[in-house]
Amino acid sequence: MKFRWVLLIMFMLFILEGTLAQWLIPLEWSGRIVPRFTFVFVLYAALYAGRHRALLLGILFGMLQDVVFYGHLIGVHAFTMGLCGYVTGLLLEHRRAPMLASLSVIGIVYLLLESLIYLIYRVFRLTADPYDWVLMQTIMPSFFVNLVFALAVYIPARRWFERIGSLRGAEEDES
């Protein structure tokens, strides 16, 4: 699969997390659950296609999220998604991660992403809520939703990104 198809799929996920996913979330949970399906794909890119692709996808779709959803501080999601994708790819660059390890990494890095976003908002005084309240009321419910999504798309995402990684390796071998 070419990289442009991954971009198209991630754009469709971006549309899905902003429209249909908001309708599927129960009304009493609507402000507390934040689906981050594109970030899950950024992490799959980091695990199976390389850190540079994850950095590119993280910055691209993070900036898209900043512009569309979070206009009060532009660049926070682009920075954190790109950073988390790059660091994940850097730490697990030469290891093939099985399913349980992949889901564990996605869960831990998701918590890191949300914590970094909270800390940046706290530094710029955009939130006054204590971290333990935000963790229990917003981050953990969203954590489980995103982890279930990561489990649901594990096999197709791994195949797509491994193909992209193998195509990249074949191109490097030819030159």
C-alpha positions as CSV (number, residue, x, y, z in Angstrom):
1,M,0.0,0.0,0.0
2,K,1.3,3.4,-0.9
3,F,1.7,6.2,1.6
4,R,-1.0,8.3,0.0
5,W,-3.6,5.6,0.8
6,V,-2.5,5.8,4.5
7,L,-3.0,9.5,4.3
8,L,-6.5,9.0,2.9
9,I,-7.4,6.5,5.6
10,M,-6.1,8.7,8.3
11,F,-8.1,11.7,6.9
12,M,-11.2,9.5,6.9
13,L,-10.4,8.6,10.6
14,F,-10.0,12.3,11.3
15,I,-13.5,12.9,9.9
16,L,-14.9,9.9,11.8
17,E,-13.5,11.0,15.1
18,G,-15.0,14.5,14.6
19,T,-18.4,13.5,13.4
20,L,-19.7,9.9,13.7
21,A,-17.8,9.1,16.9
22,Q,-19.3,12.1,18.6
23,W,-22.8,10.8,17.9
24,L,-22.0,7.3,19.1
25,I,-20.8,8.6,22.5
26,P,-23.6,8.7,25.1
27,L,-24.7,12.3,25.9
28,E,-23.5,12.2,29.5
29,W,-20.0,11.2,28.4
30,S,-19.8,13.6,25.4
31,G,-17.5,16.1,27.0
32,R,-15.3,13.5,28.7
33,I,-14.5,11.0,25.9
34,V,-12.1,12.2,23.2
35,P,-11.5,9.8,20.4
36,R,-8.0,10.1,19.0
37,F,-8.1,7.5,16.2
38,T,-5.5,9.3,14.0
39,F,-3.1,9.3,16.9
40,V,-3.5,5.5,17.2
41,F,-2.5,5.3,13.5
42,V,0.5,7.6,14.1
43,L,1.7,5.2,16.7
44,Y,1.2,2.2,14.4
45,A,3.3,4.2,11.8
46,A,6.0,4.6,14.5
47,L,5.9,0.9,15.4
48,Y,5.9,-0.6,11.9
49,A,6.9,2.1,9.3
50,G,9.5,4.2,11.0
51,R,9.9,7.2,13.2
52,H,10.2,9.7,10.4
53,R,6.8,8.8,8.9
54,A,5.3,8.9,12.4
55,L,6.7,12.4,12.9
56,L,5.3,13.6,9.6
57,L,1.9,12.1,10.2
58,G,1.8,13.4,13.8
59,I,2.7,16.9,12.9
60,L,0.3,16.9,9.9
61,F,-2.8,15.5,11.7
62,G,-1.9,17.2,15.0
63,M,-2.0,20.6,13.2
64,L,-5.2,19.6,11.5
65,Q,-6.7,18.9,14.9
66,D,-5.4,22.2,16.3
67,V,-7.0,24.2,13.5
68,V,-10.3,22.4,13.4
69,F,-11.0,21.4,17.0
70,Y,-8.7,23.4,19.4
71,G,-8.2,26.9,18.1
72,H,-7.2,28.6,21.3
73,L,-3.6,27.4,21.2
74,I,-2.3,26.4,17.8
75,G,0.5,23.8,17.6
76,V,0.0,21.9,20.9
77,H,-1.4,18.8,19.3
78,A,1.0,19.0,16.3
79,F,4.0,19.2,18.7
80,T,2.8,16.4,21.1
81,M,1.6,14.0,18.4
82,G,4.8,14.4,16.4
83,L,7.0,14.1,19.5
84,C,5.2,11.0,20.8
85,G,5.3,9.4,17.3
86,Y,9.0,10.1,16.8
87,V,10.0,9.0,20.3
88,T,8.0,5.8,20.0
89,G,9.6,5.0,16.7
90,L,13.0,5.8,18.0
91,L,12.7,3.6,21.1
92,L,11.3,0.6,19.1
93,E,13.1,1.1,15.8
94,H,14.7,-2.3,15.4
95,R,12.2,-4.4,17.3
96,R,9.2,-6.1,15.9
97,A,6.4,-5.5,18.4
98,P,3.8,-8.3,18.9
99,M,0.2,-7.4,19.5
100,L,0.3,-7.2,23.3
101,A,3.5,-5.1,23.3
102,S,2.0,-2.8,20.6
103,L,-1.2,-2.2,22.6
104,S,0.8,-1.6,25.7
105,V,3.0,0.9,24.0
106,I,0.0,2.6,22.5
107,G,-1.7,2.8,25.9
108,I,1.4,4.2,27.6
109,V,2.1,6.8,24.9
110,Y,-1.5,7.8,24.8
111,L,-1.3,8.6,28.5
112,L,2.0,10.5,27.8
113,L,0.2,12.5,25.0
114,E,-2.7,13.5,27.2
115,S,-0.4,14.4,30.1
116,L,1.8,16.6,27.9
117,I,-1.3,18.4,26.5
118,Y,-2.5,18.9,30.0
119,L,0.8,20.3,31.2
120,I,1.1,22.7,28.2
121,Y,-2.4,23.9,28.9
122,R,-1.6,24.3,32.6
123,V,1.6,26.3,31.8
124,F,-0.4,28.7,29.6
125,R,-3.2,28.8,32.2
126,L,-5.8,27.5,29.9
127,T,-7.0,25.0,32.5
128,A,-7.2,25.2,36.3
129,D,-8.4,21.7,36.9
130,P,-6.1,19.5,39.0
131,Y,-4.4,16.7,37.2
132,D,-5.9,13.9,39.2
133,W,-9.4,15.1,38.3
134,V,-8.5,15.4,34.6
135,L,-6.9,11.9,34.7
136,M,-10.0,10.2,36.1
137,Q,-12.7,12.2,34.4
138,T,-11.3,12.7,30.9
139,I,-8.1,10.8,30.2
140,M,-9.0,7.4,31.5
141,P,-12.4,7.0,29.7
142,S,-10.8,8.2,26.5
143,F,-7.9,5.8,27.1
144,F,-10.2,2.8,27.0
145,V,-12.0,3.9,23.9
146,N,-8.8,4.5,22.0
147,L,-7.3,1.2,23.2
148,V,-10.4,-0.7,22.0
149,F,-10.0,1.0,18.7
150,A,-6.3,0.2,18.6
151,L,-7.2,-3.5,19.2
152,A,-9.9,-3.4,16.5
153,V,-7.6,-2.1,13.8
154,Y,-4.4,-3.9,14.9
155,I,-4.1,-6.4,12.0
156,P,-4.9,-4.2,9.1
157,A,-2.8,-1.3,10.4
158,R,0.2,-3.6,11.0
159,R,-0.1,-5.0,7.5
160,W,-0.4,-1.6,5.8
161,F,2.5,0.0,7.7
162,E,4.7,-3.1,7.3
163,R,4.2,-2.9,3.6
164,I,5.1,0.8,3.6
165,G,8.2,0.0,5.7
166,S,9.2,-2.8,3.3
167,L,8.7,-0.6,0.3
168,R,10.9,2.1,1.9
169,G,13.6,-0.5,2.7
170,A,13.5,-1.8,-0.9
171,E,13.9,1.7,-2.3
172,E,16.9,2.3,0.0
173,D,18.5,-1.0,-1.1
174,E,18.2,0.0,-4.8
175,S,19.9,3.3,-4.4
